[in-house]
Amino acid sequence: MQKKVIALAVAGLVSGAAFAQTSVTLSGTVDLGYNFGEEKWDQGGVTQSHKYRNFRGGDGRGMSSSRLNIDVKEQLGNGLKAGYFHEIGLVHFKGTHNDHERMTVGDDGVTGEDAVAFNRTRQSFAYLESASSGRFQIGLANLIIDDQTGFANVGSRNHVGHAYNASFYAPGTNTKLVNAMDLARANTISYYSPSFSGFQVMGQFGYGKSELDNGPASQDDSYKIYNLGLKYANGPVTAFIGGQKYEKDESTSAPAFSNEEDRREFIAAAGYDFGVAKLVGMYFDRKADVNGPSDHKYRGGDIGVTVPVGQAELFANYGMGKNKFTASGDDSWKIKTYQLGTRYNLSKRTNIYALYGYGKAKEKQVGSGTGKSNVISVGLRHSF
């Protein structure tokens, strides 16, 4: 991604070498398009469906989300630099524009609420970095195992068609019926080592606790999250292996209530660039214990290929998984997904694209429900 660098220090206005070595980098991505899609849920002889035709941007289903990045750097000397990174999600259209939300009269593209200037903070952290010691950072950041495995999802991870984040909703109520249990970001302290012959080690830790004593009532809340990863990138080979653990504990004394949740995830991903094509694949295994034994599991994988053809790229992804609750008689789902698309590069920073994504969740027990989701997207994406 090419970036436009704005020097903060103006020679002659401020004396001192520190300002001359400070800069702000503005970068980002804008992805806008149009979607044709349908979500359907069949269960017990009743069918719910939601068909939509709508403009799409921001965090909607497209090639990527839209965002603005601000990266402040200061050279401290002896190879050490300090910095601050802030990533902002962008929204582009009036009214309802996300696929899961139903467009209503009064909230359409003409009379609907104006788009907010900035949607949300995606990342915000400060860091110290050197070539010999690596990077230490603190703040809101992408979780390692989610961020470092993006290379193994060809096309768009934002879109329908990847088992990695395949969740399904009831169109009538917008309730999530099948949950992929993927986590994207958290408040953490992170470390990324330098690269040694292509190998890089990384880790994250986050912790928070609150204890309230209010006379006859009390309330305790806490969380912990750990991430560890090992990445290899050298020549045509890219690979990653990592694990994540998330613990949450909440309780109150009046009324008496307690809830404990323990999530664990293992993931492995690899890719090889043959020149005429790039092949990637990944496997993930997620478990969630809620107040007791392991009762929710989701394991599966994706495999994809990207083929360059002149200024264009063709890509395809296939994913499958099993999402189940382990208690006898509970839900169990077979997940199948695929995504096909093409991207035409008008320049190094700008492309137009078209892609189709399909996902299906078929229930094996209980209500024998079936969820389906399919979307066609066309759009324009520009990075700066």
N, C-alpha and C positions, 0 to 999 in steps of 0.2 A: 504494500500500500504506500503510495507516495504521500508525502506529508508536507504541509506548508509550515515553515518555522518562522515565528515572529520573535525577534530579539526584544527582550524587555529593556535591556540597558541601552541607553542612547548616549553615545560618546559626547562628552562636553557638558551634559546635563547633571550627571552624578559622577563624582570622582570615586575611585576605588576599583580594584581589579575584580572583586566578587561579582559586581553587577555585570561586568563584561562577559562573565562566564555563565550567566543565567539565561535561560530561554524558556519559552512556552511553545509547545507543539500542539497545533489544532489538527485533528483528524476525525474521520468518521465515515459513516455509510448511510446513504439514503436509498431505501427500497420501496417503490410504490408500484401498485398494479391493480389488477381486477381478478376476482375469484368467482368461479362457478362451482358450487358444491352442494352436497347433501349429506346429512347425518340421519341414520335410521336405527330404530331399536324395536325388535320384535320379541314379544314375550307373552305367553299365555293367550295367544290368539289376538293380542292387541298390538297394533303397529303405531309407533310414534315416528314422525319424520320432520325434518327441517331442511328445506331447500333455500338456498340463498344465492343472490347475484349482487355483488357489492364491491365498491372500491376497497382496497386493502393497503394498509401501511402501518408503520410503527411496529407493534408486536404481533400483527396478524400473520396468517400463513402465507409466506412468500419465500424468496430465496434466503432472506435473512431479516433480522429486525433492523430498524433504523436507530442510529445513535450518534452522539457527538462526544468526542474524547478530548480531554484537556490534560496534557502531560507537562508538568513543570520540572525542570532539571537545573541543578546547580553543581558545577564542578568544584569540589572542595580541595583538590590537590592530591598528589600521590596516588592517582588512579581512583580516588573515592568520589562518588557523587551522591547527592541527596535529591529526592524528588517527591512529587505528589501527582497522583493520577486520579482523574474523575471521569466516569462514563455516564452519560445521560441518555435515557430512552426518549425517542421523539415520537410525536403523534402528528398526523398530517390532515385528517379529514374531519368534517363535521359529523355529529350524530354517532350512531352505532356503526362501528367498522370492524369489530372482532367477530370471527366466525361463530363462536359459541353464543353470542348475544343476538337476540332476535330484534330486528329493526321494527320499530313501532311508529305509528303516526305521531308526529311531534318530535321524533328523535331520528329523523331521516337526514339525507344529505343536503336538504334545502333549509328546513326549519329547525334542525337539531342543534344541540349545544355545540358551540365552537370548540375546535381542538385546542387543548391546553398547549402552551408554548413548550413545556418540557413535561414528559409523562412521569418519569421516576428516575431515581438514582440506581443504576445497575452496579457500579463499582465506585469506591472512593477510598483510597489508601495512600499512606505515605511510605517511603522506602529509602533505604541506604543500599548502595550497590558498588561493587568493585569487580574487576575482571578476575582477581585472584581469590576473593572470598565469596562471591555470589551475591544474592540479593536477600535482604531482610525487609519485610513489610508488615504493616499493621493497618487494619481497617476492613471495610466491606469488600470482599473479593470473590471472584469465581472459584468454586471448589475445584481442586486439582483434578480429580478423576473425571469431572464433567468437562473442564476446560481443555485438558490435554488429550482427550480422545476424539475431539471434533474432526480430526483428519480422517477418521475411520467411518464417518457418515458422509457418503458422497451425496451430491445434490443439496438438499436443505434439511437440516435437523429440525427447523421450525415447522416444517410441513408434515402433512400426513404421509406415511410410507416408511417409517423407521420403527422397528420393534423397541429400540432403546427408550423412547418416550411415548409409547402407544397407550394413550388413555382414551376412554370412551364415555360419552355423556348421554343422559336421557334428554332428547330434544324438548320434551314438554316442560321440564322443570330445570334444565341445565345442570342437573345433578351428575357428578362424576361417579359412574357405576363401576368402571374398571380403572384402577389407579396404577400407573407405572412406577410410582414411588421414587422418581428421580429428583435429586436435589441439585440446585444450580449454584447458589452462592450463600455466604454466611459471613458474620463478623469473626475475623481470625487474625492470628499472627502466622505469617508464612515465611518459608525459607526455600530458595532455589539455588542449588549449588552451581558453580561453573561447570562447563562441559569438559569431560575428560575422555578424549578419543571417541566422542559421540555420546557418552553416557552422562546423564544428569539426574541427580537425586533431588527430591522435593518433599516438603512436609507442611502441614497446617495444624493449628490447634485453636479452638475457640471454647470459651467457658463463660457462663453467667449464672448468678444465683441471687435470689431475693427471698428474704425471710420477714414476714409481717406478723407482729403480735399485737392484736387489737382487743385486749381484754379477754372476753369469753371466746373469741374466735382467733384463729391463726391461719396463715396461708404461706406455704413454701413453694417456690418454683426454681428450677435449675435446668441447665442444659450443658452438654459437652459435645464437641465434634472433633474428630481426628481424621486426618488424611495423610497417606503416605504414597509416594509414587516413584517409579524408576522409568526414565525415558531414554531411548536410544534413537539418534538421528544421524545418519552418516551415509552420504551418497544416495542411492535409490531406496534405502531401507529406513523405515520409521516404525518404532515399536514402543509400547507402553504397557506397564503392569502396575496396578495400584489397588489400594483398599481404603475403605471409609467406614467410620463408626460414629453414630449419632445417638446420644442418650438424652431423654427428656423425663423429668420427674415433677409432678405437681400434686399438691395435696391441700385440703382445707379441713379444719376441725369442726366447724359448724356452718352448714351441715357437713357431716363426715363424707369426705370424697378423696380418692387418690387415683392417680393415673401414672403409670410408668410405661415408657416406650423405648425400645432399643432397636435401632436399625443398623444393619451391616451390609456392606456391598464390596464385592470383588469384581474387578474388570481387567480384561486383557485385550489389547488391540494391536494390529500390525498392518503395514502396507508396503508394497513394493512397486516402484515405478519402472516399467519395462521400456519406457520411451514411447512406444506405440500405444500403450495403455497403462493405467495405474489400477492395481487391484488392492482392495483393503477389506479388512474384516475385523469383527470384535465379538467378544463374549462377555456377558455380565450375569451376576448372580446376586440378587437382593433378598434380604430377609428382614422382617419386622416382627418383633415380639411386643405384644401389648398386654401388660398385666399378667404375664405368665409365659407359657411355652411358645415356641415359634409358631405363629398362626397366620402369617401372610408371606408368601414367597413369590418372587418373579425372577425367572431366569430365561435367557434367550440370547439372541445374537443377530447381527446384520452382516451382510456381505455385499460389496459394491464394486463397480468398475467405472472408470472414466476414460473416454477415448477422445483425444484431440483430433479434429478434422479441420485443418486450415485455421481460420480464426474462430472456429466453433468448437464446442465440447459436447459430447454426448455422454449421458450418465444413467446408470441404473442401479437400484438397490433392492435387495430382498431381505426381509427379516421375519423371524418366527420366535415364539416364546410360549411359556406356560405360566399363567398367573393364577395362583390358587391360595385358598385358605385351608389350613391343614386339618382343622377339626372335622370330624365325620359329618357328612351331609352338607358341608359348607360349599360355597361357590368354587368352581374351577373353570378357567377359561383357556382355550387355545387361541393364540394370537398369530395372525398372518398379515404381513404388510408388504407392499412394494411401491417403488417410486421410479418413474421414467421422466427424462427431461433433456432439454438442450439449452445451451447458453452460447450466445454469439457475442464475441468481444469486439466492441466498436473501438476500444483503445485498451490500454493497460488498466484503466480505472473504471471504465463504463461498459456495461453489457446489457443486452436484452435477453429475456429468457421465457421459456414455456415449460411447465412441468405438470405431471399428473401423479397424484398420490392416492393410494387405496389402503384401507386397514379393515380388518375383520376380527371380532372377538366372539367365539362360539362357546357357549356355556355347556359343560358336561353334566352338571347336576342341578338340583333345586328347580328353578323355573325354566330351564332350557331356553334362556334368552340368547339372542344374537344381535350384536351391534355391528354396524357398518358405517364407514366414513370414506367419502371420496371427494377430491377437490382437483379442479383444473385451475392453474394460475398462470397468468401472463404478466410480465412486469419489466420495469427499467430499474437497474441498480447502478449507483455511482458511488465510488469511494474517493476520498480526498485526504 
